[in-house]
Amino acid sequence: MTDKQPPLPVRPTRTPDARFPWHHFAMRFSSTPRGARLARRLAGERLDAWGVPYGSEAHDALLLTVAELSSNAVRHGHVSGRDFRLRLFAEGTAIRIEVTDTRGERLPTPTDPASPDQEGGRGLLLVAALADRWGWYPCADGPGKTVWAVLEIPARDGIPASRAQVTFTNHSDHGHNCTQSSHS
């Protein structure tokens, strides 16, 4: 018998270039246009509190991503009486946005609009253009899916940040087991 035990999983150490300590924000919103607007507004306040200032390119890109994912949850993931959930994670040099709705059968697929005058159909194209990575995963413990996007945020004052990829694991509540599909 040996005294050696398998090593415990260790969270990677932060590099000196890491911009954010670990932050987390989660809230449920009514699956209505008003709920989507409130999600965007509260995300903007939270990002500013985390050091991504209002009016910066990063703040604008993050808020547009939150707005598109939230409006998609309302428009395509709405089930009467069910909310959608917004979660934000900041760690290292990245912010991860997750929006969960209850319509698992409607999968996110970016499509080119039929004509330039068409009003809808560009949301996921914007998310794909703004995000460094994005994807979705179905929730195994109930109906629904989570659409996520990760945006790397450059360091302040023009000092380049480490572009090392931050690896996110499923930060699911209550031990949800979900598989991930990724687009980059």
C-alpha positions as CSV (number, residue, x, y, z in Angstrom):
1,M,0.0,0.0,0.0
2,T,1.4,3.4,-0.9
3,D,0.8,6.8,0.7
4,K,0.4,8.4,-2.7
5,Q,-3.0,9.7,-3.5
6,P,-4.1,11.1,-6.9
7,P,-3.5,14.8,-7.0
8,L,-6.5,17.0,-6.2
9,P,-7.8,19.2,-9.1
10,V,-6.3,22.7,-8.7
11,R,-7.6,25.9,-10.1
12,P,-5.0,27.5,-12.3
13,T,-3.1,30.3,-10.7
14,R,-3.7,33.8,-11.9
15,T,-0.9,35.4,-13.9
16,P,0.1,38.9,-13.1
17,D,-1.6,39.9,-16.4
18,A,-5.0,38.7,-15.2
19,R,-7.4,41.6,-15.3
20,F,-10.2,40.2,-13.2
21,P,-10.4,38.4,-9.9
22,W,-13.1,35.8,-10.1
23,H,-16.6,37.4,-10.2
24,H,-20.1,35.9,-10.7
25,F,-23.5,37.4,-11.3
26,A,-26.7,35.4,-11.8
27,M,-30.4,36.4,-11.9
28,R,-33.7,35.2,-13.4
29,F,-35.8,37.6,-15.5
30,S,-39.3,37.4,-16.9
31,S,-39.4,36.1,-20.4
32,T,-40.6,39.4,-21.8
33,P,-39.0,42.3,-23.7
34,R,-39.0,44.2,-20.4
35,G,-37.1,41.3,-18.7
36,A,-34.5,41.4,-21.6
37,R,-34.1,45.2,-21.1
38,L,-33.6,44.8,-17.4
39,A,-31.1,42.0,-17.9
40,R,-29.1,44.3,-20.2
41,R,-29.3,47.2,-17.8
42,L,-28.2,45.1,-14.7
43,A,-25.4,43.5,-16.7
44,G,-24.1,46.9,-17.7
45,E,-24.0,48.0,-14.0
46,R,-22.3,44.8,-13.0
47,L,-19.7,45.1,-15.7
48,D,-18.9,48.7,-14.7
49,A,-18.5,47.6,-11.1
50,W,-16.1,44.9,-12.3
51,G,-13.9,47.5,-14.0
52,V,-15.3,47.4,-17.6
53,P,-16.3,51.1,-17.8
54,Y,-19.5,52.4,-19.4
55,G,-18.7,53.7,-22.9
56,S,-15.7,51.5,-23.5
57,E,-15.6,49.2,-26.6
58,A,-15.5,46.2,-24.3
59,H,-18.5,47.3,-22.3
60,D,-20.5,48.0,-25.5
61,A,-19.6,44.6,-27.0
62,L,-20.5,42.8,-23.8
63,L,-23.8,44.6,-23.5
64,L,-24.7,44.0,-27.1
65,T,-24.0,40.3,-26.6
66,V,-26.1,40.2,-23.4
67,A,-28.9,42.1,-25.3
68,E,-28.9,39.7,-28.2
69,L,-28.8,36.5,-26.1
70,S,-31.5,37.8,-23.8
71,S,-33.8,38.9,-26.6
72,N,-33.3,35.5,-28.3
73,A,-34.3,33.8,-25.1
74,V,-37.5,35.9,-25.0
75,R,-38.3,35.6,-28.7
76,H,-37.3,32.0,-29.4
77,G,-37.1,30.3,-25.9
78,H,-40.2,31.7,-24.3
79,V,-42.5,29.2,-22.5
80,S,-45.4,30.8,-20.7
81,G,-44.8,31.2,-17.0
82,R,-41.1,30.4,-17.3
83,D,-38.2,32.9,-16.8
84,F,-34.8,33.0,-18.5
85,R,-31.6,33.2,-16.5
86,L,-28.6,35.5,-17.1
87,R,-25.2,34.6,-15.7
88,L,-22.0,36.5,-16.0
89,F,-18.5,35.2,-15.0
90,A,-15.3,37.2,-15.0
91,E,-12.0,35.5,-14.5
92,G,-8.5,36.3,-15.8
93,T,-8.9,38.4,-19.0
94,A,-12.3,37.0,-20.0
95,I,-16.0,37.5,-19.4
96,R,-18.4,34.7,-20.0
97,I,-22.1,35.4,-20.6
98,E,-24.7,32.6,-20.3
99,V,-28.4,32.9,-21.0
100,T,-30.6,29.9,-20.2
101,D,-34.2,29.5,-21.5
102,T,-36.6,26.6,-21.3
103,R,-37.0,25.7,-25.0
104,G,-34.4,23.0,-25.6
105,E,-35.9,22.0,-29.0
106,R,-35.1,25.4,-30.6
107,L,-31.4,25.3,-31.1
108,P,-29.3,28.5,-31.8
109,T,-28.2,28.6,-35.4
110,P,-26.8,31.7,-37.0
111,T,-28.3,32.3,-40.4
112,D,-27.8,35.0,-43.0
113,P,-30.9,37.1,-43.4
114,A,-32.7,36.7,-46.7
115,S,-32.4,40.4,-47.6
116,P,-30.5,43.4,-46.2
117,D,-33.9,45.0,-45.4
118,Q,-35.1,42.0,-43.3
119,E,-35.6,43.1,-39.6
120,G,-34.6,40.0,-37.7
121,G,-32.2,37.1,-38.0
122,R,-28.9,38.8,-37.3
123,G,-28.5,38.3,-33.5
124,L,-26.3,35.3,-33.5
125,L,-24.2,36.7,-36.4
126,L,-23.5,39.7,-34.1
127,V,-22.7,37.4,-31.2
128,A,-20.4,35.3,-33.4
129,A,-18.6,38.5,-34.6
130,L,-18.2,40.0,-31.1
131,A,-17.3,36.8,-29.1
132,D,-14.0,35.0,-29.1
133,R,-15.9,31.8,-28.6
134,W,-19.6,31.0,-28.3
135,G,-21.8,27.9,-28.1
136,W,-24.7,26.2,-26.4
137,Y,-25.4,23.2,-24.3
138,P,-28.6,21.4,-23.4
139,C,-29.4,20.9,-19.7
140,A,-29.7,17.3,-18.9
141,D,-31.8,17.7,-15.7
142,G,-34.8,19.5,-17.4
143,P,-36.0,21.3,-20.4
144,G,-33.9,24.1,-21.9
145,K,-30.6,25.1,-23.2
146,T,-27.9,27.6,-22.3
147,V,-26.3,29.8,-25.0
148,W,-22.9,31.2,-23.9
149,A,-20.3,33.6,-25.3
150,V,-16.8,34.4,-24.1
151,L,-15.1,37.7,-24.8
152,E,-11.5,38.4,-24.0
153,I,-11.0,41.9,-22.6
154,P,-7.8,43.8,-23.2
155,A,-6.0,45.3,-20.3
156,R,-6.5,48.9,-19.3
157,D,-4.4,51.9,-20.4
158,G,-3.1,50.1,-23.5
159,I,-1.0,47.6,-21.6
160,P,-1.5,44.3,-23.5
161,A,-3.2,41.6,-21.5
162,S,-2.2,38.0,-21.6
163,R,-4.1,36.4,-24.4
164,A,-3.9,33.0,-22.8
165,Q,-7.3,31.4,-23.1
166,V,-9.3,31.1,-19.9
167,T,-10.9,27.7,-19.7
168,F,-14.4,27.7,-18.3
169,T,-16.0,24.7,-16.9
170,N,-19.7,24.3,-16.6
171,H,-20.6,26.6,-13.7
172,S,-24.1,25.0,-13.6
173,D,-26.3,25.4,-10.6
174,H,-27.3,22.4,-8.6
175,G,-25.0,20.0,-10.3
176,H,-26.6,20.3,-13.7
177,N,-24.8,18.1,-16.2
178,C,-24.6,19.7,-19.6
179,T,-22.5,19.0,-22.7
180,Q,-21.1,21.9,-24.6
181,S,-21.2,22.7,-28.3
182,S,-18.7,25.4,-29.3
183,H,-18.3,27.8,-32.2
184,S,-15.3,30.1,-32.7
